[in-house]
Amino acid sequence: MGDLIQPSLSVVIPIYNGEADVEPLMNCLRAQTYPRDRVEFLLVDNNSNDNTTELLREKITDANSEGFQFRYCFEAEIQSAYAARNNGIRAAHHNIIVFTDADCRPRPEWLMELVQPLADEQVNLVVGEIVGAEGDSWLEDYASYMDVLSQAHTLAHDFAPYGQTANLAVRLEAFAEVGLFRPFLTTGGDADMCWRIQQGGDGRLAFAEAAVVEHCHRRTLADLRSQWKRYGRSNCYLHELHGIPLMGEMTVQNVFRGLIHWSVKDLPRMLWRWLWGRVPAIAIIAPLITLYCGWFRYEGQVAARLPEEARAVEWMGAPMDQMMAIEQVAAQVQAQNLPSQVGSGLGAMRMDAA
């Protein structure tokens, strides 16, 4: 333990209508091996309308009476997990900001493992691993079998590596340099933020594989459909913001070819492997579920349009009314083709319309 670094941390977690998650989440946070006096947990209620608020206040009071540092924050102005995270970043007391989500269950060594790459001062982004929490439904089995949320996928992105906010640490100075999350963005904000930091050229991204959070996967087809439509919207938004390629067209012919391939090749092969105990039963129908997910991902991409307000990057210390006023001025300058000097006095509270 003597060789491990233990910097002070601010852990930011947005919560919306998460009454079922409050107790198990709090139990995981209280079980962290990280020194209590070096970490604060900021739980940001994004204007919940169930019992989340009352449960959070009750559990926070109990935890703080035992020497923990939990703080309740409230974000009601914008219904967005990214706006809630920005709220937490502004309230943070420490220079290293750690993110996870309400439906995640961090393992006890999570924080200790996640911060170790920050011993290198050139590292300003650390990505931890995400695995599926133990479930009892076939869709949860599928998500775990396919490692749907593994950071291996995001770290291998063709455009640039990034980490999901379910398990991510960022130095505060990186936010000061490139801005906070786009508060009106509803998906894709973690990739956008990580890419902006890396494009700034000041610092590197590191992977802490042993820093693990378990994620509660979708249990119904409706929830799975919603998840993959959101991924499709993310594709569209990141295409408009960063120019990444869009997902290829998904047609009925694609689906038909996929079904033929499954029935002729995948089904007999996976049946044989399952009979010999080499794969779980879910592997037999996994290609069918993947087709289902791909169809709705494409549907989400086609239907999405990036709202103009979602181009706005929030900056440290910039109130929202000032931000939107700046955005309106910038739009007027562009529309009237006025000299660029008109907006030069906006200083640090500028907007990025990537």
PEMO-V56088 format. One record per helix or strand of 3 or more residues. SS is the DSSP state (a for helix, b for strand). FROM is the first residue (numbers start at 1). LEN is the number of residues. If there is no record, write none. Layout:
SS/FROM/LEN, SS/FROM/LEN
This chain:
b/9/7, a/19/12, a/36/3, b/39/7, a/52/13, b/70/5, a/81/11, b/96/4, b/104/3, a/110/5, a/116/4, b/123/10, a/138/8, a/151/5, b/168/4, a/172/7, a/189/11, b/204/12, a/221/22, a/252/24, a/282/22, a/308/4, a/320/17, a/340/7
